[in-house]
């Protein structure tokens, strides 16, 4: 599959897109005069240029050219309630009007209320807030290394734990001269070599590989960090046996088990996914959906571990926070969002699961109708019965099983270019915005939106077919 050439198709679509969105194109050119690549987040800077947005509400966004675009990126998968949900925006507007929300530098009742909700809904004993998923996973790793006195960190290949030192290994799948080294590389220059040697990369959903790595490194491991429902690695739920084995082995070897629930938390239920598996991790990280669209994240877990950041333990781990940690406007949005999700848990998550199921089936059927074999990941399992996440793949062979990032990012198994470039740009020409083969549903999406997505996929499939 790596030999397939889509250069002509991509060039034709890029030219068409420039004609389709001239105002976004012009603004992008201006942005490149001042911003590296024209923006501040690489994943948003799609080629030849991203849509420049002027409005967003619910499932839809509007760009500089006046196009209404059906969006499945949804705030980096954060928007369970859609863009700018009124329940959150009205709370923020009212608070700002009453001179509350920008008084950075003080503590208030919101921190207590948000921490109480988070602990109650996840089983954690202590919480500390910060501002991003990257910081949350970094602090969780520091806590694990300090608590155990060990150096090694283990993660699943393809898992994204943010742009922090222990998270920047094993993120992208790599091949060299037809031979693969998979998820074993470091993703950024500038990191100390000794540090990246302290990261052990195992295979997601491979119980035997997990056992082998624990046997080999268990007495040196500080932690195993894993997403119970892996995100950009492929939108796949962990096998119950995989997480159960991780819990058993981490106990046996004195390793801290960290669940990265920055995407998962409040996406599948009003709390963590770990409880759906019946597993309590030692630490967990949260963000995205918890914040209702505002920048907030958290590390939560066992008191004896979290206490390493407190005064009684001499603040051994410098999880002291930053200027905007527990920002009052962010915590107001978090409290409002979490409270709403708790109070409406049954209806919200049943609807999300139903929409997700219909979306995946619609995409697969749309491509099949045009003679293209497509498979979606994001389906649930016995522990996670429904999912509002989806990623579209184009396997090289019918019937192949997609259970780990190694499957969906290996160009010998799935056509990655077709998913990441051709489908993305093709759908944008249909005024549908996706990332990694689709993204996330929100309660603001409708059955009509899904039908529109299906028709758009059919038209994209017709563009693809002559080049396959």
JOFENFEN-V930776 format. One record per pair of residues at least 4 apart in sequence whose ideal C-beta (glycine too) atoms are under 8 Angstrom apart, sorted by the first residue. I is the first residue (numbers start at 0). J is the second residue. D is the distance in Angstrom with one decimal. If there is no record, write none. Layout:
i;j;d
I;J;D
I;J;D
This chain:
i;j;d
0;395;5.2
0;410;4.8
0;411;6.2
0;412;7.9
0;413;7.3
0;414;4.8
0;415;7.7
1;174;7.1
1;410;4.1
1;411;7.2
3;414;6.5
3;416;6.8
3;417;7.7
3;466;8.0
3;467;7.8
5;9;5.3
5;416;5.7
5;417;7.2
5;420;6.9
5;421;5.5
5;466;6.0
6;10;6.1
7;11;6.3
7;466;7.5
8;12;6.3
8;421;6.4
8;462;6.9
8;463;7.5
8;466;4.9
9;13;6.1
9;420;6.1
9;421;6.6
9;424;6.7
10;14;6.6
11;15;6.5
12;16;6.1
12;421;7.8
12;424;4.9
12;425;6.3
12;428;6.3
12;462;7.3
13;17;6.6
13;46;7.2
13;47;4.6
13;424;6.9
14;18;6.9
15;19;6.0
15;428;6.1
16;20;6.1
16;47;6.5
16;424;6.5
16;427;6.5
16;428;5.9
17;21;6.9
17;24;5.1
17;47;6.7
19;64;7.5
19;66;7.7
19;428;6.1
20;24;5.9
20;48;7.8
20;50;6.4
20;62;6.5
20;63;7.5
20;64;4.8
20;66;6.9
21;25;6.3
21;64;6.7
22;26;6.3
22;51;7.3
22;62;7.6
22;63;3.8
22;64;4.6
23;27;6.1
23;48;6.1
23;49;7.3
23;50;5.3
23;51;4.4
23;62;5.6
23;63;5.0
23;64;5.9
24;28;6.6
24;47;7.7
24;48;5.7
25;29;6.6
26;30;6.2
26;51;4.7
26;63;5.8
27;31;6.6
27;37;5.1
27;48;3.7
27;49;7.0
27;51;6.7
28;32;7.7
28;37;8.0
28;48;8.0
29;33;7.8
30;34;5.1
30;37;3.8
30;38;6.5
31;36;6.8
31;37;4.4
34;38;5.6
34;39;6.5
35;39;7.9
36;41;7.2
36;44;5.1
37;44;6.1
37;48;7.0
37;49;7.9
38;43;5.8
38;44;4.8
38;49;7.1
40;44;7.1
42;434;6.7
43;49;5.7
44;48;7.9
44;49;5.8
45;49;5.1
45;423;6.4
45;424;7.5
45;427;7.6
46;420;7.7
46;424;7.7
50;60;7.4
50;62;4.1
50;63;7.7
50;66;7.3
50;68;6.2
50;427;7.0
50;432;6.8
51;62;5.9
51;63;4.6
52;60;5.2
52;61;7.0
52;62;5.8
52;63;7.8
53;61;5.6
53;62;6.7
53;63;6.0
54;60;6.7
54;61;4.1
55;59;7.3
55;60;4.5
55;61;7.4
55;70;7.4
55;82;3.8
55;83;5.9
56;81;7.4
56;82;5.6
56;83;5.5
57;81;4.1
57;82;6.0
57;83;7.8
57;84;8.0
57;441;7.4
57;443;3.5
57;444;7.9
58;69;6.2
58;70;6.3
58;73;8.0
58;81;5.8
58;82;7.6
58;441;6.2
58;443;4.6
58;444;4.5
58;445;7.2
58;448;5.5
59;67;5.5
59;68;6.7
59;69;6.1
59;70;6.4
59;82;7.6
60;67;7.7
60;68;5.0
60;70;4.9
60;82;6.8
60;432;6.9
61;65;6.8
61;66;6.8
61;67;5.5
61;68;7.1
62;66;5.0
62;68;6.2
66;430;5.2
67;430;6.6
68;427;7.8
68;430;4.8
68;431;6.8
68;432;5.1
69;430;6.6
69;431;4.8
69;432;7.0
69;448;5.8
69;451;6.2
69;452;6.7
69;455;8.0
70;82;7.2
70;432;4.7
70;438;8.0
71;389;8.0
71;431;7.4
71;432;6.6
71;433;5.0
71;434;7.6
71;437;5.2
71;438;3.7
71;439;6.4
71;440;7.3
71;452;7.7
72;76;7.7
72;432;5.7
72;433;7.0
72;434;4.9
72;438;5.1
72;439;7.7
73;77;6.9
73;78;4.1
73;81;7.2
73;82;7.2
73;438;6.1
73;439;4.8
73;440;7.8
73;441;5.5
74;78;4.1
74;82;6.9
74;287;7.5
74;292;5.9
75;287;6.4
76;230;7.1
76;262;5.4
76;266;7.2
76;287;6.1
76;288;7.8
76;388;6.9
76;438;6.4
76;439;4.3
77;286;7.7
77;287;3.7
77;288;5.5
77;290;6.7
77;292;6.4
78;82;5.8
78;84;7.6
78;288;7.7
78;292;6.2
78;439;7.4
78;441;5.2
78;443;8.0
79;265;6.6
79;266;6.5
79;288;4.7
79;336;7.7
79;340;6.8
79;347;7.0
79;351;7.1
79;387;7.8
79;441;5.9
79;442;6.8
80;84;3.7
80;86;6.9
80;87;7.2
80;291;7.2
80;336;7.1
80;339;7.3
80;441;6.1
80;442;5.8
80;443;6.7
81;441;4.2
81;442;6.6
81;443;2.9
81;444;7.5
82;292;7.6
82;443;7.5
83;87;7.6
83;88;5.3
83;292;7.1
84;88;6.7
84;291;7.1
84;292;7.4
84;336;7.9
84;443;7.6
85;89;5.5
86;90;7.0
86;335;6.2
86;336;7.6
86;339;5.3
87;91;6.4
87;291;4.4
87;292;6.1
87;293;7.8
87;332;5.2
87;335;5.2
87;336;5.8
88;92;6.0
89;93;6.2
90;94;6.4
90;331;5.9
90;332;7.1
90;335;4.5
91;95;6.2
91;100;6.7
91;293;7.9
91;328;6.2
91;331;6.3
91;332;6.2
92;96;6.2
93;97;6.4
94;99;4.5
94;100;4.6
94;327;8.0
94;328;7.1
94;331;5.6
95;99;7.1
95;100;4.7
95;101;7.3
95;328;7.5
99;327;6.7
99;331;7.9
100;327;5.5
100;328;4.0
100;331;6.5
101;327;7.4
101;328;6.6
102;107;8.0
102;327;6.0
103;322;6.4
103;323;6.5
103;326;6.1
103;327;7.3
104;322;7.7
106;110;5.9
106;325;7.6
107;327;6.1
108;112;5.9
109;113;5.9
109;325;7.8
109;327;6.1
109;330;4.1
109;331;6.0
109;334;5.9
110;114;6.1
110;128;6.9
110;325;5.2
110;330;6.2
111;115;6.2
112;116;6.6
112;334;5.5
113;117;6.3
113;126;7.9
113;128;7.2
113;330;5.2
113;333;5.2
113;334;5.1
113;337;7.1
114;118;6.2
114;126;4.2
114;128;7.6
115;119;6.0
116;120;6.0
116;334;7.0
116;337;4.9
116;338;6.8
116;341;7.0
117;121;6.0
117;123;6.6
117;126;5.3
117;285;6.8
117;289;7.4
117;297;6.1
117;299;5.8
117;337;7.3
118;122;7.5
118;123;4.9
118;124;6.7
118;125;7.6
118;126;6.1
118;299;6.8
120;269;5.8
120;270;3.4
120;271;7.3
120;337;7.4
120;341;6.6
121;264;7.5
121;270;5.0
121;271;4.3
121;273;7.4
121;274;7.2
121;283;6.5
121;285;7.7
121;299;6.0
122;271;7.6
122;273;7.9
122;274;6.7
122;279;5.4
123;283;6.6
123;299;3.5
123;300;5.4
123;301;7.9
124;300;7.0
124;301;5.8
124;302;4.1
124;305;7.1
125;299;6.9
125;300;6.9
125;301;7.6
125;302;4.9
125;305;3.8
125;306;7.1
126;297;5.4
126;298;7.2
126;299;4.5
126;305;7.7
127;138;7.6
127;297;6.8
127;298;5.6
127;305;6.7
127;308;6.2
127;318;5.9
127;320;7.5
128;295;6.2
128;296;7.1
128;297;5.0
128;320;7.7
128;324;5.8
128;325;4.3
128;330;7.2
129;134;4.5
129;135;5.7
129;138;6.6
129;295;8.0
129;296;5.3
129;297;7.0
129;298;7.2
129;318;7.7
129;320;6.5
129;321;7.0
129;324;5.1
130;134;6.2
130;294;5.2
130;295;6.7
130;296;6.3
130;321;6.3
130;323;5.2
130;324;5.9
130;326;7.3
130;329;7.6
131;135;6.9
131;161;7.0
131;286;6.9
131;294;6.7
131;296;5.6
132;136;6.3
132;160;7.7
132;161;5.0
132;259;7.8
132;261;3.7
132;284;6.6
132;286;4.4
132;287;7.1
132;296;5.3
133;137;6.3
133;160;7.7
133;161;2.9
133;162;5.0
133;163;4.8
133;166;6.9
134;138;6.2
134;161;7.5
134;163;7.2
134;296;6.6
134;321;7.8
135;139;6.3
135;161;7.6
135;261;6.6
135;284;3.9
135;285;7.1
135;286;6.2
135;296;4.2
135;297;6.4
135;298;5.2
136;140;6.3
136;160;4.3
136;161;5.0
136;163;6.1
136;165;7.8
136;166;5.9
136;224;6.7
136;257;7.7
136;259;5.8
136;261;7.3
136;284;5.3
137;141;6.5
137;161;7.0
137;163;3.7
137;164;7.2
137;165;7.1
137;166;7.4
138;142;6.3
138;298;5.3
138;308;7.9
138;316;7.3
138;318;4.6
139;143;6.5
139;222;7.6
139;224;7.1
139;257;5.1
139;259;8.0
139;282;4.8
139;283;7.9
139;284;5.4
139;298;5.0
139;300;7.7
140;144;6.4
140;152;5.8
140;163;7.5
140;165;4.9
140;221;7.5
140;222;6.4
140;224;6.8
140;257;7.4
141;145;6.2
141;316;5.2
141;317;7.9
141;318;7.0
142;146;6.0
142;255;7.8
142;282;6.3
142;298;7.2
142;300;7.9
142;304;5.5
142;305;7.1
142;307;5.9
142;308;7.3
142;316;5.5
142;318;7.2
143;147;6.1
143;152;7.5
143;221;4.5
143;222;3.6
143;255;4.2
143;257;6.4
143;281;7.6
143;282;6.8
143;304;7.5
144;148;7.8
144;149;6.4
144;150;6.4
144;152;7.5
144;221;4.4
144;222;7.4
145;307;5.3
145;315;5.7
145;316;5.0
146;221;7.7
146;255;6.4
146;303;7.8
146;304;5.0
146;307;6.2
147;220;7.8
147;221;4.5
147;222;7.4
147;253;6.4
147;254;7.1
147;255;6.4
149;219;5.7
149;220;6.2
149;221;4.1
150;197;5.0
150;219;6.8
150;221;6.5
151;197;5.4
151;198;7.6
151;199;5.8
151;216;5.7
151;219;4.6
151;220;4.8
151;221;6.1
152;165;4.7
152;197;6.2
152;198;5.2
152;199;7.1
152;220;7.4
152;221;6.0
152;222;5.8
152;224;6.8
153;198;7.6
153;199;4.3
153;200;7.6
153;201;6.0
153;212;6.3
153;216;6.8
153;220;5.6
153;222;7.1
153;223;4.5
153;224;7.4
153;254;7.9
154;158;5.4
154;160;6.5
154;165;7.6
154;166;7.5
154;168;7.6
154;169;6.0
154;198;6.6
154;199;7.6
154;200;6.2
154;201;7.4
154;223;7.4
154;224;5.2
154;225;6.9
155;169;7.7
155;200;7.4
155;201;5.8
155;202;6.9
155;203;3.9
155;225;5.2
155;226;7.5
155;229;6.9
155;232;7.3
155;403;8.0
155;404;7.6
156;169;4.6
156;172;8.0
156;181;6.1
156;182;2.9
156;183;7.5
156;200;4.7
156;201;6.9
156;202;5.9
156;203;6.6
156;232;7.7
156;403;7.8
156;404;5.9
156;405;6.5
157;169;7.2
157;170;7.2
157;172;7.1
157;182;5.6
157;203;6.1
157;229;6.7
157;231;7.8
157;232;3.2
157;233;6.6
157;403;7.0
157;404;2.4
157;405;7.0
157;408;6.5
158;169;7.3
158;170;7.6
158;203;6.8
158;224;7.6
158;225;6.5
158;226;5.6
158;229;5.9
158;230;7.7
158;232;5.4
158;259;7.2
158;404;7.4
159;166;7.2
159;170;5.9
159;230;6.0
159;231;4.9
159;232;6.8
160;165;7.3
160;166;3.7
160;224;5.9
160;259;5.5
161;166;4.9
161;261;7.7
162;166;6.8
162;167;6.5
162;187;7.8
163;167;7.1
164;190;5.9
164;191;7.9
164;194;5.5
164;195;7.9
165;194;7.4
165;197;7.6
165;198;5.7
165;224;7.9
166;170;7.5
167;185;6.2
167;186;4.7
167;187;4.9
167;190;6.3
167;195;7.7
168;183;7.9
168;184;7.1
168;185;4.9
168;186;6.7
168;195;5.2
168;198;4.4
168;200;6.5
169;182;4.1
169;183;6.5
169;184;7.5
169;198;6.9
169;200;3.7
170;182;7.2
170;186;4.8
171;182;7.4
171;184;7.3
171;186;6.1
171;408;7.4
172;179;7.4
172;181;6.1
172;182;6.0
172;404;7.0
172;405;7.1
172;408;3.6
172;409;6.1
173;179;7.1
173;180;5.5
173;181;7.0
173;182;7.7
173;183;7.6
173;184;5.1
174;178;6.9
174;179;4.8
174;180;7.5
174;409;7.9
174;410;6.7
175;179;7.6
175;180;6.5
179;409;6.7
179;411;7.8
180;184;6.6
181;405;6.0
181;409;7.8
182;200;5.3
182;404;6.8
182;405;7.1
183;200;5.8
185;190;6.1
185;195;4.6
190;194;5.8
190;195;5.5
191;195;7.3
192;196;6.4
193;197;6.9
194;198;7.7
199;212;5.9
199;216;5.4
199;220;7.2
201;205;7.1
201;208;5.3
201;209;5.6
201;212;4.6
202;208;4.4
202;209;7.7
202;403;5.9
202;405;6.1
203;225;7.5
203;229;5.7
203;232;6.5
203;235;7.3
203;237;7.3
203;241;7.7
203;402;7.9
203;403;4.4
203;404;5.9
203;405;7.7
204;235;7.0
204;237;6.3
204;238;5.2
204;241;5.2
204;402;4.9
204;403;4.9
205;209;6.3
205;241;7.6
205;403;6.7
206;210;6.4
206;238;7.3
206;240;5.6
206;241;5.5
206;244;5.3
207;211;6.3
208;212;6.3
209;213;6.4
209;241;6.7
209;244;5.8
209;245;6.4
209;248;7.1
210;214;6.3
210;244;6.7
210;248;6.9
211;215;6.3
212;216;5.8
213;217;4.3
213;220;7.4
213;248;4.4
213;251;7.7
213;252;6.0
213;254;7.6
216;220;5.3
217;248;6.9
217;251;7.4
217;252;3.5
217;254;6.5
218;252;6.3
220;252;6.5
220;254;4.6
221;254;6.9
221;255;6.6
222;254;6.1
222;255;4.3
222;256;7.2
222;257;5.2
222;281;7.9
222;282;7.8
223;245;5.9
223;249;5.9
223;254;5.9
223;255;7.7
223;256;5.8
223;257;7.0
224;257;4.2
224;258;7.9
224;259;5.7
225;229;7.9
225;237;7.1
225;242;7.6
225;245;6.6
225;256;7.9
225;257;7.4
225;258;6.7
225;259;6.7
226;230;5.8
226;232;7.5
226;237;7.7
226;258;7.3
226;259;4.8
226;260;7.3
226;262;6.8
226;263;6.2
227;236;7.2
227;237;5.1
227;242;6.3
227;258;5.6
227;260;6.9
227;263;5.6
227;271;8.0
227;272;4.3
227;273;6.0
227;275;7.8
227;276;6.4
227;383;7.9
228;234;7.4
228;235;7.1
228;236;4.9
228;237;6.8
228;262;7.3
228;263;5.0
228;266;7.8
228;267;7.0
228;272;5.7
228;383;6.2
228;386;7.1
228;388;7.3
229;233;6.0
229;234;7.1
229;235;5.3
229;237;7.2
229;404;6.7
230;234;6.8
230;261;7.9
230;262;4.3
230;263;7.8
230;388;7.9
231;435;5.9
232;403;7.7
232;404;3.7
232;407;7.8
232;408;7.8
233;376;5.3
233;390;6.1
233;401;6.9
233;403;7.0
233;404;5.0
233;406;7.3
233;407;4.4
233;408;7.5
234;376;4.8
234;377;4.3
234;386;7.4
234;388;4.6
234;389;6.4
234;390;4.3
234;435;7.9
235;376;5.3
235;377;7.7
235;401;7.2
235;402;6.4
235;403;7.0
235;404;8.0
236;379;6.0
236;380;4.8
236;382;6.8
236;383;4.6
236;386;7.2
237;241;4.9
237;242;4.9
237;276;7.4
237;382;7.9
238;242;7.4
238;380;7.1
238;402;7.7
239;243;5.9
239;276;5.9
239;380;7.3
239;381;6.4
239;382;5.0
240;244;6.0
241;245;6.5
242;246;6.4
242;273;8.0
242;276;5.1
242;278;5.5
243;247;6.4
243;276;7.5
243;278;7.0
244;248;6.0
245;249;6.0
245;256;6.0
246;250;6.6
246;256;5.9
246;278;5.2
246;280;7.8
247;251;6.3
248;252;6.1
248;254;7.3
249;253;8.0
249;254;4.2
249;255;6.8
249;256;4.2
249;281;7.6
255;281;4.2
255;282;6.2
255;304;6.9
256;278;7.9
256;280;4.6
256;281;5.2
256;282;7.8
257;280;6.1
257;281;6.7
257;282;4.7
257;283;6.9
257;284;7.1
258;263;7.6
258;271;6.9
258;272;7.4
258;273;5.1
258;278;7.9
258;280;4.2
258;282;7.7
258;283;4.5
258;284;7.6
259;263;7.7
259;283;7.6
259;284;5.2
260;264;3.8
260;271;5.3
260;272;6.1
260;273;7.2
260;283;5.3
260;284;6.2
260;285;5.5
261;284;5.5
261;285;6.4
261;286;4.2
261;287;5.7
261;296;6.6
262;266;6.2
262;287;5.9
262;288;8.0
262;388;7.9
263;267;6.4
263;271;7.0
263;272;4.3
264;270;7.1
264;271;5.4
264;272;7.2
264;283;7.4
264;285;4.2
264;286;7.4
264;287;7.4
264;288;6.5
264;289;5.7
265;269;6.2
265;270;6.8
265;285;7.5
265;287;7.8
265;288;3.9
265;289;5.1
265;336;7.7
265;337;6.7
265;340;5.7
266;272;7.8
266;287;7.5
266;288;5.1
266;387;6.7
266;388;7.3
266;439;7.6
267;272;5.3
267;275;6.6
267;348;6.6
267;383;5.9
267;385;7.6
267;386;6.9
267;387;7.8
268;272;7.3
268;274;7.4
268;275;6.6
268;344;6.6
268;348;5.7
269;337;7.2
269;340;4.4
269;341;4.4
269;344;4.3
269;347;7.8
269;348;7.6
270;274;6.2
271;283;6.0
271;285;7.6
272;276;7.0
272;383;6.5
273;278;5.0
273;279;6.4
273;280;5.6
273;283;6.6
274;278;7.8
274;279;7.8
275;382;5.2
275;383;5.5
276;382;4.7
276;383;8.0
277;382;8.0
280;300;6.9
281;300;5.6
281;301;5.4
281;304;6.1
282;298;6.3
282;299;7.2
282;300;3.6
282;301;7.1
282;304;6.2
282;305;7.8
283;298;7.6
283;299;5.4
283;300;6.0
284;296;6.7
284;297;7.0
284;298;5.6
284;299;7.8
285;289;4.9
285;296;6.3
285;297;4.7
285;299;6.6
286;290;6.4
286;295;6.8
286;296;3.6
286;297;7.2
288;336;7.3
288;340;7.7
289;295;6.7
289;296;7.7
289;297;7.1
289;333;5.6
289;336;6.9
289;337;6.1
290;294;6.6
290;295;4.1
290;296;7.5
290;329;6.2
290;332;5.9
290;333;5.0
290;336;6.7
291;332;4.1
291;333;6.1
291;335;6.0
291;336;2.9
291;337;7.8
292;332;6.3
292;336;7.7
293;326;7.8
293;328;6.4
293;329;4.1
293;332;3.9
293;333;6.8
294;323;7.2
294;326;7.3
294;329;5.6
295;325;7.7
295;326;7.1
295;329;4.1
295;330;6.4
295;332;7.4
295;333;5.0
298;305;7.3
298;318;7.3
299;305;7.7
300;304;5.6
300;305;5.7
301;305;6.6
302;306;5.8
305;309;7.6
306;311;6.4
306;312;5.2
307;312;5.1
307;315;5.0
307;316;4.6
308;312;7.7
308;314;6.2
308;315;7.7
308;316;4.9
308;317;7.8
308;318;4.1
308;319;7.6
309;314;6.6
310;314;6.1
314;319;7.2
320;324;3.5
320;325;7.0
323;329;7.6
325;329;7.5
325;330;5.8
326;330;6.7
327;331;6.2
328;332;6.6
329;333;6.2
330;334;6.1
331;335;6.2
332;336;6.0
333;337;5.9
334;338;5.9
335;339;6.3
336;340;6.3
337;341;6.2
338;342;6.2
339;343;6.0
340;344;6.2
340;347;6.1
343;347;4.9
344;348;6.0
345;349;6.1
346;350;6.2
347;351;6.3
347;442;5.8
348;352;6.2
348;385;7.3
349;353;6.4
349;385;7.7
350;354;6.2
350;442;5.6
351;355;6.2
351;385;7.2
351;387;3.7
351;440;5.9
351;441;7.7
351;442;6.5
352;356;6.4
352;379;7.3
352;384;6.9
352;385;2.4
352;386;6.6
352;387;6.5
353;357;6.4
353;385;7.3
354;358;6.1
354;387;6.3
354;440;4.5
354;442;8.0
354;444;5.7
354;449;6.9
355;359;6.5
355;377;6.3
355;385;6.4
355;386;5.0
355;387;4.2
355;388;6.6
355;389;6.2
355;440;5.2
356;360;6.5
356;378;7.7
356;385;6.6
357;361;6.0
357;446;7.2
357;449;5.5
358;362;6.5
358;375;8.0
358;389;5.5
358;437;7.2
358;440;6.1
358;449;5.3
358;452;6.8
359;363;6.5
359;375;3.9
359;377;5.9
359;378;6.5
359;389;5.0
360;364;6.1
361;365;6.2
361;449;5.4
361;450;7.3
361;452;6.5
361;453;4.2
361;456;7.7
362;366;6.7
362;373;6.4
362;375;5.6
362;389;7.1
362;391;5.5
362;437;6.9
362;452;7.1
362;453;7.0
362;456;5.6
363;367;6.1
363;373;5.5
363;374;6.6
363;375;5.8
364;368;6.2
364;453;7.1
365;369;7.2
365;453;4.5
365;454;7.5
365;456;3.8
365;457;4.8
365;460;6.6
366;371;4.2
366;372;7.2
366;373;3.8
366;391;7.9
366;456;6.1
366;457;7.8
366;460;5.0
367;371;7.1
367;372;7.1
367;373;7.1
368;457;6.2
368;460;7.7
369;457;5.8
369;460;3.6
369;461;5.8
369;464;6.1
370;460;7.8
370;464;6.4
371;393;7.1
371;460;5.1
371;463;6.3
371;464;6.6
371;467;7.0
372;393;7.0
372;394;6.5
372;397;5.7
373;391;5.6
373;392;6.9
373;393;5.7
374;391;7.6
374;392;5.1
374;393;7.8
374;394;5.7
374;401;6.3
375;389;5.1
375;390;6.6
375;391;5.5
375;392;7.2
375;436;7.8
375;437;7.4
376;389;7.2
376;390;5.0
376;392;6.6
376;401;5.5
376;407;6.7
377;386;4.9
377;388;4.4
377;389;4.0
377;390;6.0
377;437;7.9
378;386;6.5
379;383;4.4
379;384;4.8
379;385;5.1
379;386;4.9
380;384;7.8
387;439;5.9
387;440;4.2
387;441;7.6
388;438;7.5
388;439;5.4
388;440;7.7
389;436;7.4
389;437;4.3
389;438;7.2
389;439;7.9
389;440;7.6
390;407;7.2
390;418;7.8
390;435;5.4
390;436;4.3
390;437;5.9
391;418;6.0
391;422;6.5
391;436;3.6
391;437;5.6
392;401;6.2
392;407;5.3
392;413;4.7
392;418;6.0
392;436;6.5
393;413;6.0
393;414;4.2
393;417;4.6
393;418;6.0
394;399;4.7
394;401;7.2
394;412;6.5
394;413;5.3
394;414;7.9
395;399;7.5
395;411;6.8
395;412;6.1
395;413;6.7
395;414;6.7
399;406;7.2
399;412;6.4
400;406;7.2
401;406;4.7
401;407;5.5
401;413;7.5
402;406;6.2
403;407;7.8
404;408;5.5
405;409;6.0
406;412;5.2
406;413;6.9
407;412;7.2
407;413;5.2
407;415;7.9
408;413;7.4
408;415;6.2
409;413;6.8
410;414;7.1
410;415;5.4
410;416;7.8
413;418;7.1
414;418;6.7
415;419;5.6
416;420;5.3
416;421;6.5
417;421;4.9
417;422;6.2
417;463;6.9
418;422;5.5
418;423;7.8
418;435;7.3
418;436;4.6
419;423;6.4
419;435;7.0
419;436;7.6
420;424;6.3
421;425;5.9
421;459;7.8
421;462;7.9
421;463;6.1
422;426;6.1
422;433;7.2
422;436;6.4
422;459;6.2
422;463;7.8
423;427;6.5
423;433;6.0
423;434;7.3
424;428;6.8
425;429;7.0
425;458;7.8
425;459;3.7
425;462;5.5
425;463;7.2
426;431;4.2
426;432;7.3
426;433;5.5
426;455;5.7
426;456;7.4
426;459;5.8
427;431;6.9
427;432;6.2
429;455;3.8
429;458;6.0
429;459;6.7
430;455;7.9
431;451;7.5
431;452;6.0
431;455;4.8
433;437;4.9
433;438;5.6
434;438;5.3
440;444;5.1
444;448;4.8
444;449;6.9
445;449;7.4
446;450;6.5
447;451;6.3
448;452;6.5
449;453;6.6
450;454;6.7
451;455;6.4
452;456;6.3
453;457;6.7
454;458;6.8
455;459;6.4
456;460;6.2
457;461;6.8
458;462;7.0
459;463;6.4
460;464;6.3
462;466;8.0
463;467;6.1
